[in-house]
Amino acid sequence: MGKKAIHFGSGNIGRGFVACFLHESGYEVVFADVVDKLVDALNSTPSYNVIERGVEGTVTKKITNYRAINSKYNEAELVDEIATADVVTCSVGPNILKFIAPVIAKGVDKRSNDLKPLAVIACENMIGATDALADHIKHPKNTPEHRLDDHHERAAYANSAIDRIVPAQDPNAGLDVTLEKFYEWVVEETPFKPSENTASNVERPTIEGIKWVDNLQPFIERKLFTVNTSHATAAYFGYNRQKQTVDDAMRDKDIRKQVTAAIDETGKLIIEKHGISAEEQDAYKKKIIDRISNPHLADAVERVGRAPLRKLGRKERFIGPAAELAELGYETSALLAAAEMAFRFQNVDGDDESKELAKIMAENSAEEVVAKVTGLQKSEKLYPKVVEIVQKVQADSQD
């Protein structure tokens, strides 16, 4: 019997990134989704293309050997598929993990202890996403307490960090996905090593393209504080200056300078905290600048900037590194300038969070805004500086 992987979320990242690697590693991919149109399209189309675009050219890969299940209507079928699968992955968004957990829990519970544990890897733009998914799966409402004792014999959970730019797609592309050629998929290996906390027959899944590591944290923070920080900085400054796309923003010398300054600051934290050499971080930074400047991946600044409330969060791309840098006595002016642009990203069409941000900014004092949006404490060194930029944005909106 061949290898089988269940992937929750058949959007662009699911089809273009995760499923592509699963397909190339010899898995049959079973997509699970709730979007009728997408499920029907996958089941009626025997193949689709993944188009990788880089500065050196374009490569097209043909994806086959997949099918889709509508989890809205066919839960029992999906439970059976999970119970006999080798791998479960997902790219549904951090807020949806709790909704896919119940069916995964049922599939794990139905799984034979004689099989190797199911490898569960969440591929989300979130630190500790698989841990969060596992917590939902193991919650008493999804898994009875008496079934937790040998749960590790049926499932193993590994956090991952993914890095690949998937821009907005041509509306006429169908199932085809265009994305950048560069990628990084790093997964922690420890959950797949036999120990007192894992099953004796646990095994690392064979998936080409994954980089297996014992400590994921340096890779997660390097990606979040370099790729996500630079991409969002370009988007927010670009939106503020009426640029259409991120690559267009990066052609503006002032914006490019702001982006470079922001990841120069985060680079200091990455070097000091994780022991990455200055040379390696500098090379990584230059690669990221080239990636987000790629004109073949023209991405609207509104799309990249969406969800400003999440992106201004305490552990996110601006406030997270800036707070740590401030405590260490380092400069944070470029990160604060980027955060200011994020606070100005208000009432953007199609983005509910930008409208909620505008409401919060209008109805609260600067101190209340900082507490609600960023989660910073008054005792933190960064706190007064963020209060100051919020006051500035609020004052400008009243002029």
N, C-alpha and C positions, 0 to 999 in steps of 0.2 A: 504493500500500500504506500502511495506517495506521501510526501510531506504536505501538510495543510496549515494555512495561517488564516485567522479571522482578523479582519481589519475594520474597526469601527470608524466611520467617517469617510465617505467616498468623494470628498471635495478635492481641490487641487493638490494639497499636500499629500492626502491619502493616495490618490491615483498616481500623482507625478513623482513623489519621493519614496514613501514607504513601500507601496505595492510594487513599484519598479524594482527595488532591491530584493523584495521577497520573490518576485517572479524570476529574476536573474539568478536567485539562489535555489531554484527548483521547486518552489512551493506553489500549490494551487491556492489562489487568494479568494477568500469568501468575504465580500464586502457586506457590512451591516450598516444600514442607514434608514432614516425615516422619511426621506424625501422621495415620494412616489416617482416623480419624473426621472430622477437620477437612477433609482433602482431599475426601473423599466428600461432605461437607455443602456445600462450595463448588461442586462439580461438579453437584450435584443441586438447587441453589437459584439461580434466575436473578438474584436481587437481595437485598441486605440494606440495613439503614438505619444511618447514623451520626447519633447524637443528640448535638448540642452544647448543653451547659447552661452558662449564665452567669447572673449576678445579674439581667440585664435580660430573661431569658426563654430559651426553648428553640427550637432550629432542627433540623429533621430533613432529612437528605440521603439520597437513594436512590442506591446504588452498583450499577452493572450493567457489562456488557462485561468480564467476567473469567472465568478458568478456573484450574484448579489441577493441578499435576503432583506425584505422589508421588516424591520424589527417591531414596527407598529402592529403588524397583523400576524406575524409568524414567529412568535416568541418560542414556542415549543421546538420548532425546527432549528432555530438558532441555538437553543440550549443543547440540543443533540450534537450540533456541529462543534460547539465549544468543548463539549465533553470528550470529543475524539480528536481535537486539533493538537498541533505541536506548539503553536505560537498564537498569542493574542496581542495585537497592537492597536493603537488608536490615535487619531488626530481630530478630535472633536471640539477642542477648546476647553480650558480649565473648568469653566462653569458647568460643563455638560458631564463631567466625570461621574457625578453622583447619579445621573440618570441612566448611564450604561452599566453601573455597578450591579444592580439587581439581577440582570440576565446573565452576566458573567459569573456571579455568585452561584446561580442555579446550575450553570454549566460545569463549574468547578466541583460543586457538590455531587453532581451526577457522574463525575469522572471516576474511572476505576483506579484504585491505588496501585494496581499492577503496572499501569502506564508510567512513563517518565512524567515528572511534574510539568504542567503547562507553563511555558515561559510567557510572562506578561510584561510587556514593555510599553509604557505610555510615551508617545512622541508629541509632547505638548511644549508650548513656549512658557514653561513654568518650572521653577525649581522644585524638585521632589514630587513631580506629577504622579509617578507610579506609586510612591508611598501614599499619596492622597487617594488614589484609586483603590489601593489595597485596604486602606482604612474604611472606605465606603463598602467594599466587598465584605469585609470581616465584621461590619456593624451588625449587632444582634437582629436588626430588622431584615437583613439580607442573608446572614449565615447563623444558624442556631449555635449557641455557645458550645454545646457538646461536640459540634463538628469541627471546632477550631483546633482541638488537640492534635489531629493528624492532617490538618489543612495543608501543611508544608509538603506533605507527600503527594498532593494533587496540584499544587501551584507554587511557582517561584516568581518573585516580583523584583524587577531591576529598573532603577531610574536611568534615564538617558538624557542626553543633550543633543538637540538637532540644530543644524545651521545650514540653511539653504534659502536663498531669496526666490520666492514664487510670486511674481507680480500679478496684477489683475490680468485676466485672460481676454482674448478676443471673444466677443459674445457669440460669434459664429463658429467657434472652435470645436463644438460638440464635446466629446470626452477627452480630446487631445489636451495635453498640458505643456505649456512652455515654461521653463525655469532656467536658472543659471547652471552652468556646468559645475562650478565649485560646490562641494558639500562637505559636511562633517557630521557623522552620527557616532556619538561616543556613548557606550553603555557600561555600567558597572558590572564587573565579572563575579564579585564575591557571592551574590545570591545563587550562582550556578556551580559553586564548589561544595562538595560534600562536607558537612560539619554537623555539630549538634543541633543547629538551627535549620538545617536543610535535609532533604531526603538523601539516602545513600546512592540513589540512582539518578540524582539531578544532573543535568547536562546542559552545557551552553549550546544554544541553538546555532546551527550553521547558517549564518546570514552574511553574504558578501557585502563589504562596504562598512561594516561596523568596526569601530576601534574599541577594543575591550580594555578597560582600566580598573585598577583597584580603588582609586580615589577620583570621583567624578567632579568634586567641587571646583578644582582649578579650571576645568574645561567649561563648566556651566558659567562661572563668573567671568571668565575671559570672553566668552561669547556674548553674554548678556551686557557686560560693561564695555564691549568694543563694538560688536555688530549692531546690537539693538540701540545702544546709546548713540552711535554715529548716524544710523538710519533715521531714528526719531528726531535727532537734532537737525538734520538736513530737512526733514519734512516740516517741522514746526517753524524753522526760520524761513523755509521756502514758502509756506502758506502765508506767513506774515508779510512776505515781500511779493506776493502774487505770482509765484512760480507755479507751473502746472505739474511738473514731475520732479522726482528726487534727482535724477541725472541733470535736469535743467537747473535745479538749485545748486548742484555741485559745480556747475560751470560759472557760478557767481563767486568771484574771488573772496569776497567778505564772508559768505556763507561757508565756503570751503575752509577758510581760516578758523571759523567758529567750530566747525565739526572737528578739525584736526586738534584744536586746543582742548576740546572736551575729552577726546580719547587720549590725549597726552596726559591729562589729569588722571583718568581711570587707569592708564598704563602704570602710573607710579604705584597705585594700590595693588594691581595684579603682580607686579614685580616684587614688592615688599611682602605681600601676604602669602603668595604661592611659590616664591622662589624661582619664577620664570626669569630667564636672563633678559637684560635690556635689549640685546640684539634680537632675540627671538620675538619679543613683544613688538619691537619696532618693525620687523619684517611682517608680522601678523597685521599690525595697524595699517601698513602701506597696502597690503593685499585687500583689506576691508575697504579702504578708500577707493581703490580701483573697482571693487565689486559694486559698490553703491553708485558709482559714477557711470556704470555700464549703460550706454544709450540703447542697447538691445533689450534692456529690461525696464523700459520706461514705466515707472510706477507713480500713480497720482499721489501728490502730497497729502490729500485728504484721506486716502486709504491707509497710508503708512502712519498717519498721525491719529487715526481713530482710536477711541477708548482712552482719552487723556487721564481720566480718573485712575484707571489701573496703572498707567505708565508713570503717574506721579506718586505711586505708592511707596511705602517705606523700604521695601526690599527690591524696588524696581531700578530701572536703568539710570535715573538721575539722582534721586534722593538716596538710594542705597549706597552707591560709591561715595557720593559727596559727604554723607554723614560720617562714614568711616575715615575719609581723608581729613575732615575737619578735626576729628578726635586725635588724629596723628599729627596735626599741625600743618597739613599741606594746603596748598592753594585750591580753591573750588570755584573760582569766578566764572570759568567757562561752563561748568555744569549748572551753575545757578542761572547763567544767561539762557541756557537751553531750557531749564525748568520754567523760566519766565515766559518763554515762547509757548511752552506747553500750557501754562495758565491762561494764555491769550487765545488758545484754540477753543473758542466758544461758539455755540449755536451754528455748528457746521451741518449742512444738509446731509441727512442720512446717518448721522452719528448721535445717538441718544445720550451718550456720556458727555459729549461736548455741550449739550443743552442742559444736562444736569449740573455740569461744572459752572455754567453761566448762572444758574439759579443759586447754587451754593455761594458763589462769589458775590452775588447781589444781596443775599439775605443774611450774611454772617460777617462778623468782624474778621480782620486778617488772622488773628490768633485762632479763632474758631475754624477758619478755612484750613489753616495749617494742620490743626489737630485732626479734622475730619478727612482731609484729602491725603495728607502725607503720613500721618501717624507719628510725627516727630514729637518728642517730649521737650518740655521747656528746659530741662537740664542739659540737653544736647547742644554742643557748640554751634551746630548748623542752624538751630531753631531761629534765632533772631534774624539771620540773614534771609531765610525763606519768608519770615513774616514781612520783612522789608520789601521783597519783590512782590509779594501779594498786595501789599499796601499800594505799591506803585501801579500795578495792573488795575486795581480797584479805582484809584484816583484817575487814571487815564480814561476809564470807562464812563466817568462822570463828567468829563470835559465836553 
